[in-house]
Amino acid sequence: MGRSSSRDREIGSPFLGIAEHSDCPLCGGVGFVHPKHASGDPDYGRVVECSCAKRHLENLRPERLREYSHLGPLTSYIFNSLIQTGRSIAPSNKALFQRAYQDARIYAERPEGWLVFTGPSGCGKTHLAAAIANRCIELGVPVLFVAVPDLLDQLRAGYGQDSEVPFDLMLEQVRNAALLIVDDLGSHISTPWAQEKLLQIINYRFYLSLPTVFTINGPLAEMPERIHSRLTDTSISNICMLEEKPGFNSIGEGSLGLLKDMTFDNFISNISPISGGREDQEIAERQTKSLDSAHSAALHYAQDAQGWLVLIGPVGSGKTHLAASIANHHYKHGQPAIFVVVPDLLDHLRATYGPDSGTTFDRTFEGLKQCPLLILDDFGAQTSSSWAKEKLFQLINHRHNGRLPTVITTNLSLDQIARETDHRIVSRLLDSRMCDVLVIDATDYRQSPGSRQVGRTESKPQGQRGRSAGNS
């Protein structure tokens, strides 16, 4: 079919003689009428399509669109037949699927850019992709649905002399489809030839920004590098992870499990002086203001997670409580988030290299890089090995470039982070376009469970930059 100036040519050749069995009183079944025009009129003698033919074409169009789409039995896969939270019983997976479902519905109404569904077999990727196709057909938008194994078989067959559709024509059809849905990407692409042909299609649609939906069975990180770089380009691609098998996400939920009772409602921000002295009173008022400001900023972020939030303060000042409150808020509202203590994260990443690991490093790391909200607690407490520095930089750099919501808590000042971990990370944290650095000035309330008290001035870490909570 190839590229065409008219939509009808994309879905089939012009319909002729469609009204030949009609008993239309205007055309008698011919499908065309001869309007009455005065002699000498420019349109005298011109025939036009009969109204019955137009109606027939309108009724026939959805059928032709379905035929063109190659959906086959998937024409029954619609949004209304999907469970909006998926089939997994894990709360985090339910939240992931619900977000993907919502993104798919929005995309189906106005296909723009790329939508990438990832997840294990049976999690609902193909159903979502087919639901998009069927909704687009309802709206009159041509869709071409191709399963990668079948597509590669058809392309190979196109080289044969007896092929009904030559290779070049078939490749052109796929590359120029108004909306292309590529199902099961990752299957049968181990050969150089298969990778080359798929990359030709992907590159062509990438450079022209043509609407495309991909489903990937398994981790995105296991895609060939050149294909992976296109699929993860945030300028065009929206990646939706539908479900994760046990692996990192269970570790993140385990860390948060210890902190599940930390909420915004039970965060203690009121500081009371030990004595009635003026100095203690001033300290208490200043620290109360700092904690109130931090609480307000974290609550606002939880309600609308945009950009980055960095919480800096001494041990026990409440950073982890606020970070856990953000994660708990997201879980409560069915929104995915990963909360993890940085030293635990690095231990888990190292463990993925072991022969008994239930997951791979690439899969784990990709999940961290792409998750909708990542909360890194106690940054700076990790060992400063070259491997740890590089992995943390790769993670933070990817999320910075993709402008992915991220929360970081640390006991270190930015100057200390630059000296003891990586100055490249600090440069990202100082990006005021997307990063809000909040310094919390408060005492360690673990020393006085259920309350906060001060009796002397707390010194702020030297070389601190960023705004103080309460002094913004």
C-alpha positions in Angstrom: 0.0 0.0 0.0 2.8 2.4 0.8 2.6 6.1 1.4 -0.5 7.8 -0.2 -1.9 11.3 -0.3 -5.4 10.0 0.6 -6.4 7.9 3.6 -8.6 5.6 1.5 -5.6 4.6 -0.6 -3.9 3.5 2.6 -6.6 1.0 3.3 -7.4 -0.2 -0.2 -8.0 0.8 -3.8 -11.0 3.0 -4.7 -14.4 1.2 -4.4 -16.1 0.8 -7.8 -19.5 -0.8 -8.4 -20.3 -1.0 -4.8 -24.0 0.0 -5.4 -24.6 -2.4 -8.2 -27.1 -4.4 -6.2 -28.8 -1.4 -4.8 -32.4 -0.5 -5.6 -31.6 3.2 -5.2 -34.3 5.3 -7.0 -31.7 8.0 -7.9 -29.0 5.9 -9.6 -30.7 2.6 -10.1 -27.8 0.7 -8.6 -25.1 2.3 -10.8 -23.6 4.3 -7.9 -23.3 7.6 -9.9 -25.8 10.2 -11.0 -25.8 12.9 -13.6 -26.7 16.2 -12.0 -28.8 18.6 -14.1 -26.8 21.6 -15.3 -27.6 24.2 -17.9 -26.0 23.8 -21.2 -22.6 25.6 -21.2 -22.1 25.1 -17.5 -18.6 23.9 -16.7 -20.0 20.9 -14.8 -22.4 20.0 -17.6 -22.0 16.3 -18.4 -20.0 15.5 -15.2 -21.2 12.6 -13.2 -20.9 12.5 -9.4 -21.1 9.8 -6.8 -24.6 9.0 -5.6 -25.6 9.6 -2.0 -26.3 5.8 -1.6 -22.7 5.0 -2.6 -21.4 7.5 -0.1 -23.4 5.9 2.6 -22.2 2.5 1.6 -18.6 3.6 1.7 -19.0 5.0 5.2 -20.5 1.8 6.4 -17.8 -0.2 4.6 -14.9 1.8 5.9 -14.6 0.2 9.4 -14.6 -3.2 7.7 -11.8 -2.2 5.3 -9.8 -0.6 8.2 -10.1 -3.9 10.2 -9.0 -5.8 7.2 -6.0 -3.5 6.6 -5.0 -3.7 10.3 -4.2 -7.4 10.2 -5.7 -7.6 13.8 -7.5 -10.9 13.0 -9.0 -12.4 16.2 -7.7 -9.4 18.2 -10.6 -7.2 17.0 -12.4 -8.3 20.2 -9.6 -6.9 22.4 -11.0 -3.6 23.6 -10.5 -1.3 26.6 -13.9 -2.3 28.2 -12.8 -5.9 28.4 -9.7 -5.1 30.4 -9.3 -5.0 34.2 -7.9 -1.5 34.7 -5.5 -2.7 37.4 -4.4 -5.9 35.7 -4.3 -9.4 37.0 -1.4 -9.2 39.4 -2.2 -9.3 43.1 0.9 -7.1 44.0 -0.2 -3.5 44.8 2.9 -2.1 42.9 2.0 -4.1 39.8 -1.6 -3.0 40.0 -0.5 0.6 40.1 1.9 0.1 37.1 -0.9 -1.5 35.0 -3.4 1.2 35.9 -1.0 3.9 34.7 -0.3 2.0 31.5 -4.0 1.6 30.9 -4.6 5.3 31.3 -1.8 6.2 29.0 -3.1 3.7 26.4 -6.6 5.3 26.5 -5.2 8.8 26.0 -2.9 7.6 23.2 -5.7 5.9 21.4 -7.7 9.2 21.2 -4.7 11.0 19.7 -1.8 8.9 18.6 1.4 10.9 18.9 5.0 9.8 19.5 5.8 6.3 20.7 4.3 4.2 23.4 6.3 1.2 24.7 4.8 -1.5 26.9 7.2 -3.8 28.7 6.6 -6.7 31.1 6.5 -10.5 31.4 4.4 -12.7 29.2 0.7 -12.7 30.0 0.6 -9.3 31.8 -1.6 -7.7 29.2 0.7 -5.9 26.8 -0.9 -7.2 23.6 -4.4 -6.6 24.9 -3.6 -3.0 25.5 -1.9 -2.6 22.1 -4.9 -4.2 20.3 -7.3 -2.1 22.3 -5.5 1.0 21.0 -5.8 -0.3 17.5 -9.5 -1.1 17.8 -10.3 2.3 19.2 -8.4 4.0 16.4 -10.4 2.0 13.8 -13.6 3.3 15.5 -12.3 6.8 15.0 -11.4 6.1 11.3 -7.6 6.0 11.8 -5.7 3.4 9.7 -3.7 1.0 11.9 -1.2 -1.7 11.0 -0.7 -4.4 13.6 2.3 -6.6 13.1 3.8 -9.4 15.3 7.5 -9.4 14.9 8.0 -13.2 14.2 5.3 -13.0 11.5 6.7 -9.8 10.1 10.2 -11.3 9.7 8.8 -14.4 8.1 6.8 -12.3 5.6 9.9 -10.1 4.8 12.0 -13.2 4.1 9.3 -14.6 1.9 9.2 -11.3 0.0 12.6 -12.2 -1.6 11.0 -15.1 -3.4 10.0 -14.8 -7.1 6.6 -16.2 -6.4 5.9 -13.8 -3.5 2.5 -12.0 -3.7 4.0 -8.9 -2.0 7.6 -8.1 -2.9 10.0 -7.3 -0.1 10.5 -3.7 -1.0 6.7 -3.0 -1.1 6.1 -4.8 2.2 8.9 -2.9 4.0 7.5 0.4 2.6 4.0 -0.5 3.9 5.3 -1.1 7.4 7.6 1.9 7.5 4.9 4.4 6.4 1.9 3.0 8.2 -0.2 5.9 9.7 -0.1 4.1 13.1 2.2 1.0 13.4 1.8 -1.4 16.3 4.8 -3.8 16.7 3.9 -6.7 19.0 6.3 -9.0 20.7 9.5 -7.0 19.9 12.4 -9.1 21.1 11.3 -12.4 19.5 13.5 -13.8 16.8 15.8 -10.8 16.5 19.0 -12.6 17.4 20.3 -12.7 13.8 22.1 -9.8 12.3 19.6 -9.7 9.4 16.6 -9.5 11.7 18.2 -6.8 13.8 19.1 -4.8 10.6 15.5 -5.0 9.2 13.9 -4.0 12.4 16.3 -1.2 12.9 15.5 0.1 9.4 11.8 0.3 10.3 12.5 1.8 13.8 15.0 4.4 12.6 12.7 5.5 9.7 9.8 6.0 12.1 12.0 7.6 14.7 13.4 10.3 12.4 9.9 11.1 11.0 8.3 10.9 14.5 5.6 8.5 13.2 3.1 7.2 15.8 4.2 3.7 16.9 3.3 1.3 19.7 5.7 -1.4 20.8 5.2 -4.4 23.2 8.3 -6.0 24.6 8.3 -9.4 26.3 10.9 -9.0 29.0 13.3 -6.3 30.1 13.9 -3.4 27.8 17.6 -3.5 28.8 18.0 -6.8 26.9 17.2 -5.2 23.5 20.1 -4.8 21.1 21.9 -1.5 21.9 20.9 0.4 18.7 17.2 -0.5 19.1 17.4 0.1 22.9 18.7 3.7 22.3 15.7 4.5 20.1 13.1 3.0 22.3 14.4 4.8 25.4 14.7 8.3 23.8 12.5 10.4 26.0 12.0 13.0 23.3 9.6 10.7 21.6 9.0 7.6 23.7 6.8 6.9 26.7 7.8 3.7 28.4 5.1 1.9 30.5 6.2 -1.0 32.6 3.1 -3.2 33.2 4.4 -5.6 35.7 7.6 -6.7 37.4 8.5 -10.2 38.4 10.0 -10.6 41.9 13.3 -8.8 41.9 14.2 -5.3 42.8 10.7 -4.1 43.3 10.2 -6.5 46.1 13.4 -5.2 47.7 12.0 -1.6 47.4 8.7 -2.6 49.0 10.6 -4.5 51.7 12.5 -1.4 52.6 9.3 0.7 52.7 7.6 -2.0 54.7 9.6 -1.0 57.8 8.5 2.6 57.2 4.9 2.0 56.2 3.5 3.9 59.2 5.4 7.1 58.4 2.9 9.5 56.9 2.5 13.3 56.6 -0.2 13.2 59.4 2.1 11.8 62.0 5.2 13.8 61.1 6.3 15.9 64.2 7.3 19.4 63.3 6.7 21.2 66.5 9.9 21.9 68.5 9.7 22.6 72.2 12.6 24.2 74.2 14.0 22.2 77.1 14.3 25.4 79.2 12.5 28.6 79.1 15.6 30.6 78.0 15.3 33.0 75.2 18.1 31.3 73.1 16.3 27.9 73.4 13.0 29.5 72.4 14.5 31.1 69.3 16.1 27.8 68.3 12.9 26.0 68.8 11.0 28.5 66.7 13.6 28.4 63.9 13.6 24.7 63.7 9.8 24.4 63.9 9.6 26.8 60.9 12.2 24.7 59.0 10.3 21.4 59.6 6.9 23.0 58.7 8.4 24.2 55.5 9.9 20.8 54.7 6.6 19.1 55.5 4.8 21.5 53.2 7.2 21.0 50.3 7.2 17.2 50.6 3.4 17.1 50.7 3.1 19.3 47.7 5.6 17.1 45.9 3.7 13.9 46.8 0.5 15.4 45.3 2.2 16.5 42.1 5.6 14.7 41.6 7.5 16.8 39.1 11.2 17.2 38.9 13.5 16.3 41.8 13.3 17.0 45.5 16.6 16.7 47.6 16.2 16.7 51.4 19.4 17.5 53.3 19.8 17.5 57.1 21.4 15.8 60.1 20.6 12.3 61.3 17.1 12.2 62.8 15.9 15.5 61.3 13.0 13.8 59.6 14.2 13.4 56.0 13.5 9.7 55.8 10.0 10.2 57.4 9.1 12.7 54.7 10.5 10.6 51.9 8.6 7.6 53.1 5.5 9.7 53.4 5.8 10.6 49.7 6.1 6.9 48.8 3.2 5.9 51.1 1.1 8.6 49.6 1.7 7.2 46.1 1.0 3.7 47.1 -2.3 4.8 48.8 -3.4 6.4 45.6 -2.4 3.5 43.4 0.6 5.2 41.9 3.9 3.3 41.5 7.0 4.3 43.4 10.2 2.6 44.5 11.7 3.5 47.8 15.2 2.1 48.6 18.1 2.8 51.0 21.2 3.5 48.8 23.6 1.1 50.5 20.9 -1.7 50.3 20.4 -0.8 46.6 24.1 -1.3 45.9 24.2 -4.6 47.8 21.2 -5.8 45.7 22.8 -4.8 42.4 26.0 -6.6 43.3 24.0 -9.7 44.2 22.4 -9.8 40.7 25.8 -10.9 39.4 25.7 -14.1 41.4 24.7 -17.5 39.8 21.7 -17.9 42.2 20.2 -14.5 41.5 16.6 -14.5 40.5 17.0 -11.6 38.2 19.7 -10.0 36.0 21.6 -6.8 36.7 20.4 -5.2 33.4 16.8 -5.9 34.3 17.1 -4.6 37.8 19.0 -1.5 36.7 16.5 -0.7 33.9 13.6 -0.9 36.4 15.3 1.7 38.5 16.1 4.0 35.6 12.6 3.9 34.2 10.3 3.7 37.3 7.8 6.6 37.5 9.1 7.7 41.0 12.4 6.7 42.5 13.2 7.6 46.2 16.9 7.2 47.2 17.2 7.3 50.9 20.5 7.9 52.8 22.5 8.9 49.7 26.2 9.2 50.7 26.2 6.4 53.3 27.4 4.0 50.6 30.9 2.9 50.1 32.8 5.1 47.7 34.2 2.4 45.4 34.7 3.2 41.7 31.9 0.7 40.8 29.4 2.2 43.2 30.2 5.8 42.0 29.8 4.8 38.4 26.5 3.0 38.9 25.0 5.8 41.0 26.0 8.4 38.4 24.6 6.3 35.5 21.3 6.0 37.4 21.1 9.7 38.4 22.3 10.9 35.0 19.6 8.9 33.2 16.8 10.2 35.4 18.1 13.7 35.1 18.2 13.6 31.3 14.8 12.0 31.2 13.4 14.5 33.8 12.0 11.6 35.8 10.6 12.3 39.3 13.2 11.5 41.9 13.6 12.1 45.7 17.0 12.0 47.4 17.8 12.2 51.1 21.3 12.7 52.5 23.2 13.7 55.6 25.9 15.3 53.5 26.2 18.8 52.2 26.5 19.2 48.5 30.2 20.1 48.9 30.7 16.8 50.8 28.9 14.9 48.1 31.2 16.4 45.5 34.3 15.4 47.6 33.2 12.0 48.8 31.1 10.6 46.0 30.9 12.3 42.6 31.0 16.0 41.6 29.1 15.1 38.4 26.1 14.2 40.6 26.3 17.5 42.4 26.1 19.3 39.1 22.8 17.6 38.4 21.5 18.4 41.9 22.2 22.1 41.3 20.1 22.2 38.2 17.5 24.7 39.4 15.3 24.0 36.4 14.2 20.7 37.8 15.8 20.2 41.2 14.7 21.7 44.6 17.3 21.3 47.3 15.9 21.7 50.8 18.0 22.0 53.9 16.3 20.9 57.1 17.5 22.5 60.4 16.3 20.2 63.2 17.5 18.0 66.1 17.5 14.2 66.2 14.0 13.5 67.5 14.8 9.8 68.0 16.5 10.9 71.2 13.1 12.1 72.5 10.5 9.6 71.1 7.1 11.2 70.4 8.5 14.8 70.7 11.2 17.1 69.6 13.2 19.2 72.0 16.2 21.5 71.8 18.5 22.9 74.4 21.4 24.2 72.4 22.1 25.5 68.9 22.6 22.8 66.3 25.5 23.5 63.8 24.7 23.2 60.1 27.1 21.2 58.0 29.9 23.4 56.5 29.8 24.4 52.9 26.0 23.9 52.7 24.3 25.2 49.6 20.6 25.2 48.7 17.7 26.8 50.4 16.9 26.2 54.1 13.4 24.9 54.9 11.6 27.8 56.4 13.9 30.4 54.8 12.9 30.0 51.1 
